Amino acid sequence: MVKTPPVQDGHNTFASPPVPIILYYRSFPELLPIFLRAKLTYKCFFDIYSLRINSFGERMYQMTDLKSLNARELEEYRLKLVKRYREFQSRNLELDMTRGKPCSEQLDLSLGMFEVVQTSKYITSDGADCRNYGGLDGIPEARELFSQLLEVETDEIIIGGNSSLKLMHDTIIGAMVHGVMDSLVPWGKVPNVKFLCPSPGYDRHFAICEYLQIEMIPVELTGDGPDMDIIEELVMEDETIKGIWCVPKYSNPTGIVYSDDTVDRLASMKTKAADFRIFWDNAYAVHHFTDYPAGLKNILTACKYEGNPERAFIFSSTSKITFAGAGIAMMAGSKGNMEFTKQQMFFQTIGPDKLNQLRHVLFLRNLEGIDNHMKKHAAILKPKFDAVQEILERELGSNNIAKWSRPEGGYFVSIDTLDGCAESVVAMAAKAGVKLTPAGATYPYNKDPRNRNIRIAPSFPLLEDVVSAMELAAICIQLTSIDVLDAPLTR
Ligand SMILES: Cc1ncc(COP(=O)(O)O)c(C=O)c1O
């Protein structure tokens, strides 16, 4: 499996020096000490990078710390940044980098959907009329296509309405009121019912918990998924922990992909609550930027293999494949779970929008069709994500005051500033006309304990606006960091 590089480690680091230096070193190893000592006229590699050994025992070259500047040097640097910040203020920008929405160019890719349903084609393979009520779990054609996408059987999937978030919300409400299929007591009757919340994570997941008064337990999200040592310990001891939120692929916001080991451990761990559920929100299953996308181990298969077939609820949607808000949502899991869910859905609706399901199947056709369609999305998104990386590297790469993710898919880039800076950065950017996601939003109860995480959503704005917004964000990060670094020196 191709793995996304860890987010928490390796920022601003390189596994080896740039090629010319390697060639130089390989050709004239005996000259290396001289090279090291020489003060080259240009900024020498080793002036900027220092050698360290990372947690995997690998040699990494890391950029020199901004923290090494003295008070005068910091002040000079700060004044230059203030000048640049004022220039941005004078431009009266009005840019919004807050929500991961597709841009209109992406939405245009699916305009063909309006043409695929003809006046004569609305009867499904099982004879149902898509114009009428019925088909609670979706039309057979849609179950067939999207079961392949989620790698489940056709009787292990329900095709719902337009929003997977609504399916997640309704599933939890159902569990609170009636329990899940193997609950002895509805979750809502359990005193202090709790959910594990790998963080940083998706604000809307946390909002559902807060709304339903489910206590959230933040767990650190590493480059491989949530910290499994902590999770295993917590779920083994506490019967009131009923679930965990997971965005296993191109996670919102860090972009990491869960490792096989994490999937296996989630599937096999011993939980004190017999009715524990994994809310596996695979919103970005096919949203890659690369030709060799990361694989993700099948959670349902892993749960079945480990003897916990009912443990996983899988969710996804076409919100970021076709039309956000007018796509189709899906939920998958064991046959038992799906039957139980259908019984609850019976009370909510007489059937989903089957014409929309039909349109989707006729338009996307098969997995190859989805893949080709997603390549067109990637062609629009990649330059924006590349611009974010290029600017962060240029502005922040050499001063060791921020770490950021380098996702290979999904909708977000996650930046960690120095501790205590995120709120000020967001406020400062807002004063110059750039809205960033509120600091803290990626943590339960909007409380980022280190006040350092900022989520960047580059998909919606124009490329040139992404560039302006990121330059400004980088200036704000540097200014705020200098305040933090400077404080002990000047006070
Ligand atoms: C992880 C994740 N899940 C779900 C959603 C929303 O999905 P839907 O449009 O299907 O409700 C989003 C949207 O940003 C998301 O990032």
The ligand as an SDF file (V2000), in Angstrom:
LIG
                    3D

 16 16  0  0  0  0  0  0  0  0999 V2000
  -15.4190   14.1400    6.0890 C   0  0  0  0  0  0  0  0  0  0  0  0
  -16.6940   14.6570    5.5240 C   0  0  0  0  0  0  0  0  0  0  0  0
  -17.8140   13.9480    5.6330 N   0  0  0  0  0  0  0  0  0  0  0  0
  -18.9920   14.3860    5.1350 C   0  0  0  0  0  0  0  0  0  0  0  0
  -19.0730   15.6010    4.4970 C   0  0  0  0  0  0  0  0  0  0  0  0
  -20.3870   16.0610    3.9740 C   0  0  0  0  0  0  0  0  0  0  0  0
  -20.8870   15.0880    3.1480 O   0  0  0  0  0  0  0  0  0  0  0  0
  -22.3300   15.1870    2.4960 P   0  0  0  0  0  0  0  0  0  0  0  0
  -22.3370   16.2880    1.5280 O   0  0  0  0  0  0  0  0  0  0  0  0
  -22.5280   13.8490    1.8610 O   0  0  0  0  0  0  0  0  0  0  0  0
  -23.3370   15.3990    3.6020 O   0  0  0  0  0  0  0  0  0  0  0  0
  -17.9150   16.3900    4.3570 C   0  0  0  0  0  0  0  0  0  0  0  0
  -17.9680   17.7060    3.7170 C   0  0  0  0  0  0  0  0  0  0  0  0
  -17.0810   18.5020    3.7620 O   0  0  0  0  0  0  0  0  0  0  0  0
  -16.7070   15.8970    4.8880 C   0  0  0  0  0  0  0  0  0  0  0  0
  -15.5640   16.6130    4.7930 O   0  0  0  0  0  0  0  0  0  0  0  0
  1  2  1  0
  2  3  1  0
  2 15  2  0
  3  4  2  0
  4  5  1  0
  5  6  1  0
  5 12  2  0
  6  7  1  0
  7  8  1  0
  8  9  2  0
  8 10  1  0
  8 11  1  0
 12 13  1  0
 12 15  1  0
 13 14  2  0
 15 16  1  0
M  END
$$$$
